Amino acid sequence: MSWIDWCIVVIPMSLLIWVSIYSRKYARGVVDFLAAGRIAGRYVLSVGDMTAGLSVITLVAGCEQNYQTGFAVGFWGAITAPVGVFMALTGYCMYRWRETRCLSMGQFLEMRYGSKFFRVFCATLRTIAEMVTNAIGPAIATNFFIYYLGLPHKIMLFGISLPCYGIVVFLCLTLAMIFIWPGGRISLLITDCFQGLLSYPIFVVIVGYIILNFSWTGDIAPVMWNRVPGQSFMNPYDVSQLRDFNMFALVVSLLGSVLNRAGWIGNDTSGAAKTPHEQKMAGVLGAWRNGFAWMMILLLAIVVIVFMTSPHFVGKNRFPISSTDVRQHLSAKVLEEAVPDPLLRSQIMDEVRKIPERLTEKDISGPLSQQKNLDTPYFNTVRQALGDSPEGRYQFQKYRSLFQQMMMPAVVSKIFPVGMLGIFCLLMVMLLISTDDSRIFNASSTLMQDVVLPMFKGRLPPEKHLLYLRLTTVGVAVFFLIVSLFFAQLDYINMFTTIMCSLWLGGAGPIMVFGLYSRFGNLTGAWCAIIFGSGTSLFGLIMQRNWALSVYPFLEKMGWVEGLDTFLVTISSPFNPWIQWTMDPVKFPINSFEIYFISMILSVGGYVIGSYLTYKPYDLDKLLHRGIYADGPTPQPEKWTVRNVFSKIIGITPEYTRGDKIIAYSVFGYSVVYSVILIFVCIVIWNAIRPWPNSWWTVKFFITTLLIPGIVGVVSTIWFLIGGIHDARQLFIDLEKRVEDPDDNGQIFEDK
């Protein structure tokens, strides 16, 4: 990058660091540090959550996944939209969570299930799963910057050869700690909001550049249609042969979004709002807050697909580099990391450099598939050169994963001009910080509040409590550093995060949802959910991580491969083609989504059966501060009538102002009427009567992927810029006036 690009990065980041340090004056107590004093407005929450939700790993994983599936499977994702909208509009889980006034998930579990040990166990399990999953964030981000900035894998410092990877990981985590240490949640909320406000115009610039440089009809559509039958990137009725990110993965994601709505709740902004209603409205605004964000992620994936698979870019055309050059450079850089033997690495690269000479016009322009595409010759060459030993399979698995993940930074770093390189780098640095600091803070506060704090018999002084919270964040950051340094990515990013999260989410769903909404759930059912759900996920994770090096060689040695293959094919055949289990020497046959699904089913069954076998009704009103336990006036429930049935369905209550109702109706209109009924249900019915030709699908995706989201992005960008600035200013004013309650720190003492 040029000095102009570096100025674009350094100046805004310096201002954000100053804001973080300045916020320390407002962190006077535990509630300030953990929940921003519970006085945040809806827009500062919504904009901050947008930035914290996006990340470098989100962009890399999104491009990696879309490179395999294109637009087509995403069309069926509309079936999940109404569920998400109704959960947001009704405040499903979020409203009741805010009513509990808990400062952490563990505090809720102890209050609901009456066991301190269960609180500590679940907090430990959740935190381990959360930390290991999130620790790959700095690892992926570090690789992104190494490949985007063209950094070497080794650098010489005072005559000593040091790994650049370790240095960048350390710098990333140090920067995250600078944002956490001063004010905790206050620092994060304010800086995340400001980063969000800076990100909105950057999204617009990147989207505009891509649209101006890649033609929909000349570049994008022809590449998207150049697929074999059953693996279309455009026709959603022609996707039956897609593996991994397919229709079954959508079903699992839908089930997981409902069952685990409260899985990660607590120790984030879910308890930072002024009121439960304001918390609910922050969630409702989530349908509008992203502006151009997701459009940008999709367009980045499209750019990678088009540049790397279009015949137009095999040679140098509009850009100073070709897709062939990118593959050659990318292979060389990935092999430096995946293959430690320099002699073997040199031999492999000699073979890789010969690949362009062997490619024919048919190979370049013919229909592509997941099994045969322009990357396949590189994978086959490396696989053959590494051999079929366990070590060779492992190294190939690592090479293939890194090659697919780092394709996006390798491409955009070559096609973005001066200025754009700096803008995109600034965005990625902000997304790195806003995600890493939030995840470090969430994990550390869980450890402190739910593992360490219950061990104190007396009331912990606020000064010591704040010190312990800050020291715990340092400990979690060190853990992130260690995991990142020894991290080896062997699968798609979204697959890895799915299986790691399911260590907790596999059993957490019924514990949290039934804990908030049922009176029958009890400690026995909760333990059954953890044992059966999380236990299944743990078994699946062990098999995945040790398959190529240990498990498959053992099965091969025992002569069991053929028999197990027959068994797997037989039990998965009723679900073919969406589920296809067959023995593979490199990859465990059951993917992460399938393991996650099995875990959730077993956890729900275990919770319900275990609770009913030891049934004892629970006083839910006490937990939610309702009825005789209310300490102030509560909104009276409105009766159902013909006139209000619609507003009741979408979650409108007497607390809603006219502006709140307009927002709720607009979310329902866009997310359900437009996104589901008009461009999903109507199209499905139309195609059932008369299937669309390819040209119609091309127009459809142009309108729904670029045109309408672009208009919505312009409106929401202006809207949230104004709302975010107003609420950020109001947050400072309210923090100045807030009175701290030293007893409100998450500790629970039995009534005497």
N, C-alpha and C positions, 0 to 999 in steps of 0.2 A: 504494500500500500504506500501511497505518497504521503508527504507531510500534511497535505490538505485532509486526507482521510484520517490521519492520526489526530489532527486537531478536532475533527468532527466527533471523535470518540472521547478524547481526554477532557475537553471543556465541560460537556454536560455531566460526565461522571464525577468530576471534581465538585460541581454544584450539588449533586445528589449526596455525596459524602458529607458535605457541610450541613445539609438539611438533617441527615441522620444524627450527626453529633449534636446539633442544636436541639433536637427533640428530647435529649436527655433530661432537660429541666422539667419536663412534664411527667416523667416516670417517678412519681412520689410513693407509690405503693404497689402491692402485688397485683391488684386488679388492673391498674394502669399498665403494668409490665406484661400481664397475660392477656388482657382483653380490652386494651385501650380505654379503660375506664367505663366500658359498656355505654358509651355515649356517641358512637359513630353514626353518621348519616348514611342513607341508602346508596348515594352515588359514590362516596369515597370507598365504601365497601365493595360496590360492584366494579368500579374501575380497578381498584387494587386487586380484587379477586381475578379479574381478567388477566392482569400481568403475572400474578402468581401462578395462575393456571397454565399459561403458556410457558414454554421453556425451550432451550436449545434441543433437548431430547424430544420434545413434542414435534418440532419442525423436522428433525432428522428421522424420527420414527414415522411421521406422517408421509414424508417423501418415500421412505422405504416401503411402506405399505401400499401407497397409491401406485408406485412403480410396478407392483404385482397385480393390481386390480383395476386401475383406471377409474372411470365414472360409474360403470354399470352396477356393481354391487351396492354402491352408495345410494342408488335409486331406491332400493328396498329398505334402506335405513330410515325412510320416512315412517315406517311402522313404529319406530321408537319415539318419534317426535311427540305424538299426543300424550304419551306417558310422561315424558319429561316436562311438558307444558303443564299438565294437570298437577304434577308433583310440585312444581314451582308455584302455580296459582293457588293451590290449597295449602301451601306451607307444610306439605307432608314431611314429617319428622322434624323439620327445622323449627316450626312454631312451638311444638311441644318441648323440644330440647331447650329452647330459650326460656320456656316457662319453668323448667326445672332449676334454672339459675346455677347450674353446675359449671365449675371452671375447668373440668376435665372429664374425659370419658370414664376414667377409673372412679372418680367421685360418684358419677351416675350409677356405675355398676355396683358399688358398695351400698348405695342408698336403695337401689332397686332389688338386689339379690341378697343383701345382708351378710356379705362375706368379705372380709378384708383380704384374705388369701386369694379369693377369686379375682378381686380387683388388681392385686399385684401381678398375678399370673397372666391375666389378659393384657394388662398394660405392658408387661415384658414381652409377650408374644407379639402384640401389635407393634411395639417399638422396634423389635428385631426385624420383623417383616418390612416395616416402614423404612428403617435405616438402610437395610441391605438393598431394598428396591431403589430408594432415593440416592444411595451412594453411587449408583451407576450414572446419575445425572452429571456430576463433575467429570466422571470418566469419559462419557460420550461428548460432553462439552469440550473437554481438553483435546480429544481427538479431532473434534470439529475445527478448533482454532489452529491446531497443528497442520491440518490439511488445507484450511482456508487461507491461512497466512503463509503457507509454505515453509513452516518451521522444520528444522532437522529433528530426527529422533534423538540424536546425541549432540550435546554442545560442550565445548571445552571452556572450563572456568579455572583459572590459576593452574593450568596444566593438568587438570583432572577432567576426565570425560564423565559428564553427568547426563542422566536421561531427561530430555526436555519435557517428557510427559509428566514426570514427578514434580518438576518445577512449576509447570502450569497448573497442575492440580492444587498444589500448595498455595499459589497466588490466588486462584479462584476461591478457595475456602477462606483464606485470610480476608479477602474483600467481602465475602459474605458475613464474616464475624464483625467487621467494621460497621455493618448495617444493623446487626443484632444487638451488640453489647450496650450501646447508649440507652435505648429506651424500650427494648423488647418489641412487643406488639405495636406500640405507638410508632417506633422507628419504622417498622416494617410496613404498617398501614399507610403512613404518610409517604414514604419513599416509593412504595408500590404504586400508590395513586399518582405521584408525580411521574414515575416511569411510564405509567399507562397514558398519561396526558402527552408525554413526549412520543410514545409509540404510535398514537393515532395518525399523525401526519406522515410518519415513516411508512406505515402500512399503505397509505395513499400513494406515496412516491414509488414504492416497489411494485405495487399492482399496476400503476400507470406505465412504468417502464416495460413491464412484461407484455402488457396489451399492445403497446406501440411497436414492439420488436418481434412479436410472434403473431402471425396471422391465423385467425381461427379457421378459415376455409383453406388457406394455402399450406399451413404448417401443422396445426393441431389435429383437425378432424381426420386428414388422411392417415396420420400415424395411429390414432386411436382405433381406426377401423381395420388396420393391418394386423389382425389377429386371427388365429385358427378358430374353427367352430367350437363352441363350448367355453371359450375363454375371452369373450368379447370385452372390450374396454368401454363400449358405448351402448350396446343392446342388453338391457337387464334380463331379457328372456333367453339369453345365450351365454349363461355363466355357470352351467352345471359342472364343468370340469375344473373350475378354480379350486385350489387347495389352500388351506390355512385361513385366509381372510375371506370367508365365503358366507353363505346364508346361515349356516349353523352358528358361526361366530356372532352374527347379528342377534340371533335368538338368545345366545348366552349373555351378550352385552345388555340386552333388554331386561332379562331376568335379574342380572347382577345390579343394574341401575335401580331397580325397585327394591330388591331384597337388601342391598347394601347402601341404601340412601344415607343411612346414619353410620356407616361403617367407619368413616374417618372423622366423624363429627367430634367437636371438642378440640381445644388447643389450636384453634384456627380463628378465623373471623366470625365463626358461627355464634359466638357469644359476645360479640363486640358492639352490637347495635343498641340504640337507645331503648327500644322496646321490641317485644316479639313481632309486632306488626311491621316495624321498620326492617327487622331482619328478614321477614317474609318478602317485603317489597324489594329488597336488595336481590333476592333470588329471582323474583319476577322480572326484574330489569336485566337479568342475565341473558334473556332471549335477545336483547337488543345491544348489549354492551360491546360485543366483539368487533363491531364495525367491519373493517376490511381484514381482520385478523385471519379468520378461517379461509376467506377467499384468497389471501396471500399464501397460506400454507398449501392450498390446493393448486394454485398457479405455479408455485415453486416446483411442486411435484410434476406438473404438466411440462414445465420447461425442461426438467431432467429427462422425462420420458421422450419428449420430442427431440431434444438435442442428441440423446444417446441412441435412439432407435430410428430416426428419420434418415433415409438415404441422402437427403440434402446436406447433412452435416458430417458424413463419413469423411469427406475431404474438407479443406478449408473453404468456407463460403462467405457468410456474413461476419464471421468472427475470426480472430487471428489464430484460432486453434480448432482442431477437428475432434469429433468424438473418438476417433481412433487414437489420437494423441492423448486424450484424457484417460482412456483405458490403459494405455501403455504406462503413463506416468503414475496412475493410481495403482496399478499392479505392482510396479517397482516399489512404491512407498509402503504398500500394505505388506508385501513380502519381507521387507526389512523388519517389520514388527512380528509377523506370524512365523517366520522360519529363522531360527537362531543360527543355523549352520551357514556361514558365508559362501562356502564352496557350492553347497546344494542350491542356495539362493541364486548364485550366479548362473548355474546350469539351467534353472527354471526360467530365469529372465531371458536367456538365450533362446529358449523355445517360445517364450511369450512374444518376443520381437518378430518371430517368423509368422505369427498368426495372420496379420493383414495380407501377406502374400498368398495365403491359402484360401482366403475368402473370395467367393465368386459373386457375380451380380445377383444370382438367385438367393444366396445366403443373406445378402444385404436387403433386398427388396421384397423377398417372399414373406408370407404370413408368419408372424412370430407367436410364440407360446411361452408358458412358464418353463417348459422343459427344453425348448429350443429357441434361442434368441441370440442377439449379438454378443451377449456375455458368455454364452455357453462354451464357445471355443476356449475362452480363457479359463473357465472352471475345469473343463476336461483336461486341458494341458497341465494345469497345476496339480490336479488330482492324480493324473498318471505319473507325473514326475515325483510326487511325494510318496507314491507307493501305497500298498494296502495294509500296512502295519497299523496297530493302534495309534502310534505317534503320528503317522502320516495322515490318518483320518482326522485326528484332533487338529493338526496344523491346517489341513484343508478346510475344516469347519470354521476355524478362526479366520482364515483368509477370505472365505466366501462371505462371512458375516460382515467383516470390516469393509470389504469391497462394496457391498450393497449399501452399507450405512454411510460411507464417506463419499459416495457418488455425488450427492447434492453439493457439499462444499467444494468438491473438486471441479464441478461444472460452473457454479455461480462465480467462483473466484476468477475464472477465465473469461467470462462473458460480461461481467459488470464493469462499467467504466469508472474512472476516477470520480470521487464524490459518492457514487453509488456504493463502492466498496466500503467506504467509511460509514455511510448511513446504515448499511446492512450489518457491519461489524458492531456499531453502537447498539443496534437493536438486539443482537445476539448477546452482547455483554449485559445489557439490562435484563433480558430474559433469564440469563444465567444467574444473575444476582438475585432477582426477585423470586426465583424458584428455589435456589439453594438455601438462601437465608430463611425462607419460610419453612422449608422442610427440616432444616437443622433445628429451628426454633420449635416446630411442632413436636419433633421427637424428644428434644431435651425437656420441654415442659411436661410431656407425658411421663418421662422418667422421674422428674422431680416431684410432680404432683401425685403420681399414682404408684410409684415404687419407693421413693425416698421419704416423702412427706408422711405417709401412714406409719412410719417407724417412730416418729416423734410422739411422745405421750402428752406433752404439754403444748400450749400455743407457741408457735414459732414466731419470734420477733420479725417484723417486716424487713429490717435491715439485713439480717442474716438470710431471710428467705430470698431476697433479691440477689444477694451475693451467691447463694447456692444455685439459683436459676441461671445466673451468668456463667458460673463455673461449669455447670452441666452442659451448656451450649458449647463450651470449649471441648469438653469430653466427646460430645457427639461429632463435632467437626474433626477431631482426631480420628474417630472411628470411620467417618466418611473418607478421610485421607488414606487410611490403611486399606479399606475395601477397594477404593479406586486404584491404588497402586498394584494390587494383586488381582484386579478384575480381568476376567476373560469372557468376552461376549461370544456365545456360540449359537445364538438363535436370533430371530427377528426381535427388535427391541420391544415391541408391543407384546410379543409372546413371553419374553423374559419377565417383563413387569407384571403380566397377568399371573404367571405361576408364582412369583414372589409375593405379590399382594394377596393371593389366595391362601397363603399360610395363615393370614388373619381373616380375610373376607370369606374364606371357605366356611368358617363357623360363626362369624360375627353377625351376619344378617339377622337371623331370628332372635339373637340375644338382644340386639338393639331395637329392632322394630317391634317385636312382641313386648319388649320391656317398656316401650313408650305407649303402646296401644292396648295391651291386654292385661287382664287381672289374673289369668290362669298361669302365666309363665313363672317358673321358680328356679332355684339354684340347680336342682337335679337336671332339668331340661337344658339349662345353660351349659352345664358340664358335658352333657351328651352331644350338644351341638359342636362344641370345641373339639371333643375327642374324635367324632366321626368326620366332621367337615374339615377341620384343619389337619387332622391326621392323614386324611387321603391326599391333601395337597402336598404335605411333607414327603410322603412316599413318592408321589409323582416327580417332585423336584429332585430327590435323590437319584431316581432313575434317569432323568434327563441329563443331569450334570456328569454322571459317571458312565453313560451308555457307551460312547465310542471307545473310551480308554479301558474300561473294566467290565461292564455288564455284558455287552455283546461278545467280546472275546471269550468270556467265561461260558456263555451259552453256546458259542461255536465249539469250544473245547469239549463240552459235554454232549454235543450232537443234538441239541434241543431246538436249533433254529428253525428247521423245516416244520417240526410239529407245532411250535408256537406260531409260526406264520399261518399255518392252516387254521389254527384256533382263532387268531385275530381276524383273519379274512372272513371266517364263518360268522362270528358274532357282530361284525360291523357291516356285513352285506345288506341287512335290511335297511340300513341308513345310507347306502351308497346312492349318489356319488358324494354327498355332503360329508360323510364320515368314511374314511378309507384307512383301515389299519392293516399294515403289512410290515414285515421285518425289514429293517434298513441298518446297515453297519455303521452309518454316520449319525443318524438321528433317531431318538426314541419314537416309536410308532404313534403314541397317543400325544396329541399336541396340547398346549397349555389351556386353550379354551375348553377342550373336552375334559381335562382333569378338573378345571374350575367348575364346570357344570355338574359333574359327579359329586364334587364336594358340597355344593350348595344343596343339592337334593338330599344328600345324607344328613346334612346339618339340620334342615327343616324337620325331617322325619324324626331325628333324635330329640330335638327340642320339644316337639309336640307330644311325642309318646312319653318322654321322661317327665314332662310337666304334669300330664294327666295321671300318670301312675302315682304321683306324690302331690296331688292337687291340694292347694290351699290358697284362697282368694287374697289378692294384694290390694292395699288401699292406695289406688292410683291418684286420688284427689290430693293426698298429702304430698306426693312426689311433685305434682304439677301446680301446687299452691292454688287449688280450686276449692269451691264450696266453703266449708267451715274453716279451711286452712288459708283462705285468701286474706292477704293483709291490706287490701284496698279494693275499691270498686272494680268489678270485672264486667266486660261486655256481656249483656244478656243474649243467649242464643236466639236467633231469629227463626220463627216458624216457617215451615215450607208451605208455599202457596203457588198457584199457577203463575202468578206474576213474577215471583222471584226464583223460580226453579232453575232458570238458566244461570243467574248470577250466583246461586248457591253452588251449582255444579263447578263453576270455575273459581270458587273460593272467595267471592266477595262477601265481606262481613260489614257490620255497622261501623267498624273502624275506618273503612275506606272513605277517603275524601273524593270529590269529583275528579281531581287529577289522578288519584289512584285507580279509579274505575276506568278512566280513559286508557291508562297504561295497561291494565288487565285486559280490557277488551281488545286493545291493539295487539297485544301478545297472542291472545286467542285467535284473532283474525288472521294474523300473519302465519303463526305456527300451525294452526289447525285448518282454518278455512282455505288459506292459500296453499301452504306447504303440503298438507295431507289430502284435503278433499279435491282441490282443483288440479294440482300437478302430480298427484299420486293415485287417488281412488278413481278419478275420472279417466286418467290415462290407462289404468289397469282395466277398467270396464271397456274402454274403447278398443284396446288391444285384444280383449277376449272376443269381441265381435269381429274386428278387422285389424290384424296386425299392422303396425306401422312399417313403412319402408325406412331404410337407413337414413335417408335425407331428413326425415321428420325428427328422428332421434338427434341428429346433428343440430337442428334448429332448437329443439327442446332444451338440450344441455347448454347451448349458447345463451338462451334466455334465462334459464334457472341457475346457471353457474356464474355468468358474467353480468348480464344486463340488470336483472332485478336485485341481486346482492350488491351490485355497484351503487344503485340508487339508494338502497337501504343503508349502505355503508356511509355514503355522504351525509345523510340525515343523522344517523346515530353518532357519527364522529363529532359533528357540531354539538349535538344534544349532550353527549357525555363529557365533552370538553367543558361546556358551561356548568353542568351539574357537578362535575368532579372538582372544579375550581371553587365553586360555592361551598360544597360540603367540606373540602379540605380547610378552607378558611374558618368555617364554623367549628370544626373539630378543635383547632387551636384555642378558640374562644371558650368552648365548653370545658376543655381540659384545664384551662386557667381557673375556672370557677368551681371545678369539681371538689367535693369534700370526701376524703378517703376514710373508709371503714377498716381499721386494722384487723378486725375479726373475720373479714371476708377474704379468706385465703385458700379455701378448698379443703380445710381440715374438717373432719367429722368427729364429734364427741358424743358418746351415748348420754341420753337424758338421765339425770339422777333423780 
